[in-house]
């Protein structure tokens, strides 16, 4: 008997669970015998709570004993389902699912969640996987160590050799590959302000010196003074592992000198266990701050540089340390300073940084080589298939995209090429950009920038507009034009983890099913949605903080932070109507997927800034016709579509003859 957790939700949810208990064995048998690619009707909150042996039993029947045992061996590598691909073009048609592992507790639980995903959700993007820094932000990585909070004790008890979080991650990627999924990681061009990475290699980052609330030195070589302070600190306080410093300072800090590995440098400066490393890092940080040194915070959107300290605005941490706010000298509309983060110093500066100008003709080769090499090591260790390039919209050249971008135009692009050329040609690049107008998020034209960085697909911003709004229709129209005229593919993005936030509830109070319908059946455009969307509450009024996945990007437990504080684990939504509708749509999609997968579409009614109805079929050998109505209030007439010779085979909502219901979709099959 499968263990289905007890529930105490709404009557509707309880009724659904009661009914599903009577039929789950049928759906499970279909999955185990490969008659279905997912366990239909399985609520994701149940899937991630299955006992380890329940999941292993399912996997053994699905994959076979030999494949399952190979996958569970971290010394084995299950090849990616796309290992034979000669390039990364596959990402342009992928339907991706984003998973914030913190919301489900461990890497192992991603496998349980994958049981709920049909084959057409072919890619799983894992949000950042490294040790977090200030406020526990997943994007403020402290080191290259995998985040220990994603370790599963039940998995280790069941399979004793999976006794580290690294081994468990490798086994999970193996299993996802065996299940036909590709797996991606975040590539992040920044770290926590006082990360172990920044303290082991100060020369890879931009440092400043201040006196209270006033910058006194932001010249090119402040990092040299920082290295000296750290060197003296180690002589005075001793090394963390008790070893002697019987070598030159450059051997410790210079990443191009291979006599010490980064792991060995970490042991010398910070130690071994997490508590010791944190204590050592804080003491070193306090020493540097006492001398006035800190890394320059990361910025977003033009002008990127030209900063000063606002001496009137600061926060005190629990140790009484003052953290001043940095402001732009000449801010523009989207200019932002991210106080807890610092960006790698990818370029040297002009005139010793007197005027905050970067010299793009002089890349900081240490930073480029280190950044690319470390992500290669991670990709190879765990066998990742693609990267989501965080903040790919950052384009720091005031003159815009060069006519001939060189190898040092963009660090995210450099990582993609570095990995591809070293044995993984199918490694793909999913760019975090918002397809913004020129000079908004970056200098120059973002379309040109996306082509210059060799992005295969990009996130876009469809998720940040109400489905029946002019903004949504205008963006969708533009994205379709870009898909057919540019080298990158914009995504039909349904929802992302950063939009599952109370501030954006209005986007998802209506039209969710039609978003999902189009995202799946628009087979020549990629799509993206994040975990939890299946059951997400409509939030007609603001929900509890624990209901939003975005708030689990951080770990904030201070009740004064009313909009971000969380108490306890993520709480799944109880929108059973939406879950059942998506489940029905998935079951139907399974029946036709072989006939439509990856095919280019032909528009019968193309996206339009004014019209709310779109319709499409396959460009060659058309078999099915898809119609979507983006109007959330009114039915649409089908008069403008010739449906002669087609039979209605699926609809997301009932409608009168000759009509399509508000915010709904229909599928017709051609009558042969």
N, C-alpha and C positions, 0 to 999 in steps of 0.2 A: 504494500500500500504506500503510495507517495505521501509524504508529509506536507500537507498544506497548512500554513500557519493560521491560527485562529484570528478572526477579525472582529473589530468593534466599530465599524464605520457606519455610514448611513444605511437606511433601509434598502435603498436601491443597490448599493454596493453589496450588502449582505445577501440580497436576493440573487444578484449575479453570481456571487461566490457559491451560494447553495446550488444553483443550477450547474455551474461549471464542475463542481465536485462529482456530479453524476456523469459527466462526459469527458473529463480530462484524460482518462485512460485511452479513449479513442484518438484524441488529438496527439497524445504522447506516442502512441503506437505508430501513427502516420509519420511522425517525425523520426522516430528511431529506425523505421524501415524505409526512410527516404521517399515516402510518398508526399511529404510536405517538407519545406525547408525551414519551418519554424513551428513552435508549439502553439497552435492557434488558441486564442483566448487566455493565455497565461499572463496574468498581471505581472508587470516587472518587479513590483515590490515583493511578490512571492518568489520569483525566480532568483533574486539575489539573496534570499534567505534560505534557500534549499540547503540541506545538509550536504557536506562534501561528498559523502558516499552516494547520495541521490544523484548528484551531478555526474559523478564518475560512472555510475550505472547507466545513465542515459548516454554518456559519451561512448562507453564501451559498446553499446548496441548500435549507436550511430556510426562510429568510426571503425569499429573492430578493435580487438584487444591489442594487436601489434602496433597499430598506429597510435592508439591512445597512450601506450606505455612509452613509445618513442617520444611522443610530445611531452610527456611528463618528466623526461630525462633532460635536465638543463644542459648536458653535454652534447645533446643531439640538436639538430636544426631541421625543423619541418619547413620545406621550401614554401615560399609565398605562392599563392595561386597564380600570380603574375610573374613568376621568376623567369619565364621564357620570353617575356616582352622585351623588345629591343630599345624601347624608349618609354617616356612617361606620359604619352598621349592618352592612356587609359583613364587618367584622372578627370579628363574633360567630360566624361559621361558617368562618373561615379555618384552614387547616392550615399552620402556620408552621414554617420551618426557621431555626435560629439559626446564624450563621457567625462564628467568631472568625477574622478575616482573617489574623491573625498565624500561624495554624496552616497556612495554605496559601500564604502568602508575598506575595500581591498581590491588589488588587481584580480584576485581569484573571482570575485563577484562579477567582474566583467564577463566571465564565461557564462555565468548564470543568466545575465542580462542578454547575452547573445542568443540564448535559446528562444527569445521572443522576437528576434529580428529575421524577417524573410531574406531570401537570397539576394533580392534586389537592393537591400541595404548592405552593400558589399564592402564598405570601408568603415573602420572604427577609428576615430581620432581621440587619443588620450590627452586630456588637458595636462599641463606640466606635471612631471613625474619626480622632480628633484626636491631635496630638502628646502622648505620654505623659510623666509626670513621674517622681517617686521610684520606684525599682525598676521602671521601665518600665511601671507599671500603666496599662492602657488607660482605667481609670476615674478616674485622676488627671490630667486634661487640663491641659496647660500653656498652651495658646493655642487660637485658633480655626483654626490652620493644620491642614490635613489631614496625617495621619501619613505622612512621607516613606518609611518602611520598606515601605509598601504600593504603592510605585511599581514598575512592571515595565519593566526595561530591554529584554527581548526584544520587548515590545509596541511600545516606542518605535522600536526598530530596524526593526520590520516596518511601522509606521505612523508616520512621522517627526513628523507634526503632533500626535501625542499625547505631547508632551514635558514635561508636568507631571503630577503626581499628581492635581491637580484635574481636568484634562482627561480623564485616564484614568477617574476615578470617574464623571464625567458620561457617558462612552461606555458604561461598564459598566451603569449604571442604564438608559440607553437600550436596550441590548441585552436586559436582563432584562425590561423592559417589552414589547419586541417579542416576547419568548418567552412572554408572558402572565403574568409574575410581578409582584406588587407588591413594593416595596422599602422597608424601614424603617430608621430610625436611632435611636440612643440619645439621649434627652434627659436630661441629667445636671445636677441642681441643686447641684453642687459642683465644685471644681477642686483641683488640687494646692495644698498650703499656701502656697507661694511661687510661684504661677503668674504668668505674664506678665499674665494677666487681673487678678489680685488686685493686682499692682504698678502696672498702668496705671490701675486704678480702685479704690483702697483703700476708698472710701466705700461700695462695694457689698458689703463683707465686714466681719466682726466681728473687730476687733483687740484684743489685750491687751498689757500691758507686764509684764515680770517682772524680778526681780532674782535671778539664779541659779534655784533651785528654788522660788521664792515669787512668786505673782501679786501685783503691786503696784497694778495699775489695769486694771479691766475695764469701765470706764464707757462711756457711749454714744458719745463723740466721740474716742476714741483715734485713729481714722482720720485726724483732722485733723493730729495730730502726725506720723503716718506720711507723709502727703503732704508735709509740710514737710521731713522727713528726705530723701525722694526728690528733692524740688526742689533742696535744697542739694547733694545728691550729684551731680546733673546739672551744677550750676554748678561744682563742684569738679573733677569727673572729665571734664566735657564730654559733649556729646551723642554718641550712637553714630554718627550720620550727619554730624557736623561742623557742623550748623546751629546758629544762635544762638537763645537763648530770648528772643525779642523780643515776648513776649506774657505775659498774666497767668497765674498758676498754675492758676486754675480752668479755663482753656481746655484745658490739658493733661489734667487729671484728671476733669473733669465730663462724663459721657457724654451729657448732655442738650444740650451745646453742640456743634453740628455743624461748627464751623470746622475741626476736625481729625478725620479718620477714625480708626478704631481702627488701621488699617494704618499710617497716618502716625505715630500715637503710638508704635506698636511700633518703627518705624524710628528715631524720636528717642531712645527710651529704651534699646532693645536692639540695633538694627542690622538687618542683612539676612540674612546666611548663618547657618546653624544653630549653627556653632561660636562665632561672635561673640556671638550672642544668648545662648547658654548661659553664656559667660564673663561677660557683662555682668549677667546675672540673678544669678549666684552672687556677684559682687562687691557688688551692691546688697543681696542677702539678708544677706551678712556685715555690711554697714553697719547694716542695720536690727536685726539680732540684737545687734550691739555696743551699740546704744541700748536693747536690751531688748524690741523689738517683734516680735510674731509673730501670725499669724492664729490664731483659736480653732479647734481641730480639730472636725471634724464628729462628730455622735453619732447613734446609732440606738436607737430604742425609748425609752419613758418612763424617766426624767423629762426627757431631752434636754438640760436645762440644769442649772446648779449644779455647777460643776467646780472642782477645785483641782489643783495640780501635786503629784505624788508625788516628793519630792526624792531619794528613794532609788533610783528606777528611771529609768534613762536609757540611751541608746545614743550612741556616738560615731561620726560618719560619717568618711569618708576624709580630711576636712579638720580633724578633731579637734573639730568642733562638737558640743556636747551637745544632745540632743533628749530632753526630759523627758516622762515619761508623765503624761497627764492622767487623773484619776479622778473619779467622781461623788461629790458630797457625800452623796447618799442614793440609792445604786443600787438598781435593781429587777432582776427575773429576766433580762430580755433587754437590759439597758443595755450599750451598747458605745461605745467611743471609737475613731474611725478617725484615728490620728495623722497620716498623710500627707495627709489631705484637709481642706478647709474648705468650709463651706456659704455660699451667698449670704446676705447680711443682708436678708431680705425684710420685716422689721418693725423699727420702732423699739422701744425698750425703755421700761419704766415706771421712773420715779424714777431716771433715769440709770443703770439696770441695777444698782442696789444689791443687789437680791434676785433677780437673774437672771430677771426676768419680762418677757415680751414684751407689747407693746401691740398687739393684733390690730386695734384701731380705727385704727391709724396705720401703714399699709403704707409701706415705703420705696419710693416710686414710681420712683426712679432704678433700683433693682434690678429691679423688675417690668418696666419698660419695656425696659431693656437686655436682660434674659434672654429675653423674648419676641421682641424684634426680631432678636437674633442667630440664634435658631433659625429664625425666618422666613427670614432671608437664606440660611441653609444649605439649608433645604427648597426654596426657590425656585431656588437655583443648581443643585441636583442633581436636583430633581423627585422628592423622596421622597413616599411614600404614607401612611406611618404612623410613629408614634413608640412606642418602648418607653420608658415613663417609669421611670427608675431610682429605686429606693427610694420608690416611690409609697406605701408603707405608712406613711411618716412623716406623722404627724398631731400637730401640736405644741400643740394647744389642750387644756389640762387639763380643761376642761368638756366635752370630746367634740365631736361634730359639731354645729354650730349648726342650729337649726330652719330658718333661712333663710340658707344659705351665700351669701356675696357674691362678687364678682368677684376678691377677694383672699384667698379661702379656701385655694387651693392653686396653686403656680406651674406644675405640670405641666398641670393643667386649663387654666390661663391660656394656655399655649403652644398647646394644641390649639385653643382657641377663636380665638386671635389668628390662627393660620394658616388656619383654616376661613373666617373672615370676610374674608380677603384673597385669595380666589380659588381655594381648594382645599377645597370643602365635603366631599369624601370623605376628608379627612385624619383618620386614626383614632388611637386611644390604647389601647395595650396596657400595662397597669399591672403593675409588679413588686410584687405583694403576695402574701401566703401564706395568705390567708383564715384568719387566726389568731383565737383567741377574743378577746373584748373586753379592752382595756387590756394587751395583750401586746406587739404591735409598734407600736401607736399608742394614743393616748387614745380611749376610747369604742369604738363598734362599727365594725369594719372593713367590714362590709357597707354600713352607712350612709355610711361614708367613700367607698367606691368609687362609690356613686351620686352623692354630692356632688361628686366630682371629674370626673364625666361619663366614666368609663372605659368603653370599649366591651367590652373583655375583660380578663381578668387571669390571671396565671401560675398561681396556686394552688400546691399542695404535694403533688400526687399522686406526683411523682417522688421524694419523700423518704420512701417507705414501701415495704416489701417487698410484692410483688403479692398474696400470699395471706395478708396480715396483717389483723387486725381494723381496724388504723389505716387501711389503704388502703380497705377497704370502707366504713368510716364516713365517710371524706372523700368518696369517690365518691358516696355517698348524699346527703350534704350538697350537693355541687356540683350534682347533678341538681336538687335542690330550689331552689337559688339560681338556676339557669338559667331555671327556669320561674316564678320569683316576683320576680326583681329585674331592674333595667335593664341590668346588666352580665352578661357570660357568663364563667364560670370555664372554664379550659382543662383538657382531658384531657392534661396535660403528661407526656410520655414520659421525657425527660431534658433537662437544661439544661447549658450549658457550666460553670456553677459547681458542678454535681453530678457532673461527670465528673472526679472528684477521688478520690484513694486512700481518703479517709475514708468514702466513700459506696459503695464497691464492693459491699457486701452488698445494696444495693437492686437490683442488676442481674445477679445471678448466676443468676437464673431468671425466667421469665415475660416476657422481653423481646418475644417475638413477639406475645403476647396484648396487651401494652401497645400495640404498633403497630397490631394488628388493630382494637382498640376505638377508638384515636385516629383512624383513617381512616374507619371505617364508622359512627361515631356522628356523623351528618352535621349535626346541629343544635347541636353543641358544638365549639368551636375546639380545636385541638391544637397542640402545640409539641414539636419535638425538635431537638437540636443536631448539627451536623456530626460525623461519626465514629461515630454510633450504629450505622450499618449494619453495620460490621465490628468493633465494639468487643469486645475480649477479655473473657471472663467474669471474669478476675482472681480465680480461686479462691485464689491467693496474690497478694500485692501486686505490681503491675507496675512497670516502670521509670517514672521520672518523665516521661520523654518520651512516654509512651503516654496521658497525660491532658491534655485540652484546657484544663482549668481552670488548669494551671500555666503556660500561655502567655498568660494574662491579664497576667502579670508577665514581667519579664526578670531573673531572679535567677541569677547565675553563681557565687555564693559557696558553696563546698562545705560550709561550716558550716551552711547552711540545707538540711539533708538532705531535708526533706519538700517543698521548693519549687524547689531548684536544677535547672536543665536544661542539658544539654550538646548543642547541635545542634538540628535541626528536629524538629517533631512527628512521631511514628511512628504510622502507621495500624495498627489492629488487624488480626488475621489470623483472625477468627472467620468462616470461610467458610460454616459451617453456617447461622449467623444471616443472613449476607448472601444466601445462596441462598434461604432461606425468605422473607425480605423481598422479594427480587426476584420470586419466584413470586407472592406476595401482590399486588405492584404490577401484574404482568401481568394477573392476574385482575381486580383492581379497575378497570383500564382498560376492560375489556369491559362493565362494568355502570355505569360512573360517570355517564353521561348520564341514566340512569334513577333515580339516587338523589341526585345532587348537590344540596346545600342543602335537602333535604326535611326537614321536621319528622318526628321519629320517634314511634312509639307503643310504649310498653313492654308486653311480654307477661309478662316477669319483671323487674321493676324492680330497681335496686340496693338492696341490703339489707345491714345491718351484720352479719348472721349468715350468710345464704346466699351461696354462692360462684358460683352460676349466674345469668346475666342473659340476657335475650332481648328483641329488639325488631324491629319492622318499620316500614314507612312509614305515617304517620298517614292519608294519603289514597292511594287506589289502590295498596294494598300489592302489591309484586312480589317482594321478597326478605325473607327472615327471617334474622337474625343471632343467633348464640348464642355466648356466651363463658363459659369456665370459669376462674375465678381461682385455683382450688386447684392448687398446683404438685405435689401428691403423688397425688391420687386422681382417677379418672375420675368423671364425673357422669352420672346417669341422666336421660334425656330424657322420662321418663314424664309429668312435669308439663306438658309442652308438647304441644299437639295439632298433629302434623305431617301430618295428613291433607291431601292435595292439594298437598304440597310435595315437591320433589326436591332431594337434596343435590347441590350444584354445586361446592363448594369446602370444604376443611378444612385447617387448618394442621398437623394431626397425625392419623395413622390411629387409628381407634377401633373397638371392637366395636359390633355393631349395637345401636342404642338407647342408646349411650353417647357422651359427648364426652370426649376425652383430657384429661389434666391440663394446665392452663395452655395451653389451645388454643381455637380458634374454628372455627365451622362456618357456612356460608352455604347457605340453601335457597331455591329458586325456586318460586313458586307455579305449580301445574299448571293452565293455563287450560282 
